Amino acid sequence: MRRALSVVLLVLAAVASTVATAPGAAAGTGSLSWTLTPTGTDAQLRGLSAVSRRVAWASGARGTVLRTLDGGRTWRQVGPPDTADLDFRDIEAFDARTAVALSIGPGAASRIYRTTDGGATWTETFRNPEEAAFYNCVAFFDHRNGLVAGDPVDGRFRVLSTSDGGRSWRVLPDDGMPAALPGEYGFSASGQCVAVAGRRHAWIATGGADTARVLHSADRGRTWTAADTPLASSESAGVFAVAFRTPAQGIAIGGDYLNPTSGEDNLALSRDGGRTWREPANSPAGYRSAVTYHPFLHSTLLAVGPSGSDVSVDGGRHWRQFDDGTFDNVDCGWDGACWASGARGRVAVLRFG
């Protein structure tokens, strides 16, 4: 407990100092910075699951699944065998031994694998039988219950559900899902197109249509409602990631990935569980593909994208860029340790001071 409190105080001082840095200071200066770790791969790592300051998992292209047990000093490739043609865009780890990895793509390219021995062996627990279906991201309410969000099939978003920790999956009925807009789909840029909070609430991020929306379920995916957001939306724009600190307080982030340095209409906040969304006073200076709340500092958020990383210490109302490197995903472990992953095998740990 004493160590955890020390971490909290360090984080609080660091992020406050970073946000207070005078405008115009060089990115990467101040009290927050990313320290890159040697992963030994150049694969793009869009999947990330931070367990703690010592344990993290990352996943991505060419069947890559990595695990570290020593804070990033060393990484091991522990992916399922014979999956070099798969792209593991999302991974959810429960601890150092148990993880669920999702590969994306049409038809059989969308698969789910599960390990309980740190990646020494894997079990394929789902292979998409429908050529029209395409699954994007996965999230767990707890160690047993989780959802996978997919693109629309026959005009409605497709959702998978598990109640046994990912050992088995079933397609949820779509009669409780609102109709998709023309051209609407989900982005699998970071594995954060689906988010959960509490025991039953879930949200799905969308884009591609004339309006970027967030879908909300209060019953673990059986029924959904849709809400418009002010984020830009087109074939390359929309909500790329959602995160909720509580079933009421959340954030939607994204933008246009073809215009990565534009910060216009790329972020919105909700205080009512996603029923309504509003733009804050300012936002990150570019397209951002991932966002996370710090587990201890409930008003502190981190966001990353190809043009930089940003921090907010007031619940998302104001943002400060602290790094200009490229990342696709960001996540924090139970002990407050935060990690980022991205292109060319980049994985980094957040340092304070």
Buried (B, 14 or more C-beta within 10 A) or exposed (E): EEEEEEBBEBBBEBBBBBBEBEEEEEBBEBBBBBEEBEBEBEBBBBBBBBBBBBBBBBBBBBBBBBBBBEBBEEBBBBBBEEBEEBBBBBBBBBEBBBBBBBBBBBEEBBBBBBBBEBBEEBEEBBBBEBEEBBBBBBBBBEEEBBBBBBBBBEEBBBBBBBBEBBBEBEBBEBEBBBEBBEEBBBBBBBBBBBBBBEEBBBBBBBBBBEBBBBBBBBEBBBBBBBBBBBBBBBEBBBBBBBBBBEBBBBBBBBBBBEBBEBBEBBBBBBBEBBEEBEBBEBBBBBBBBBBBBBBBBEBBBBBBBBBBBBBBBEBBEBBBBBBEBBBBBBBBBEBBBBBBBBBEBBBBBBEBE
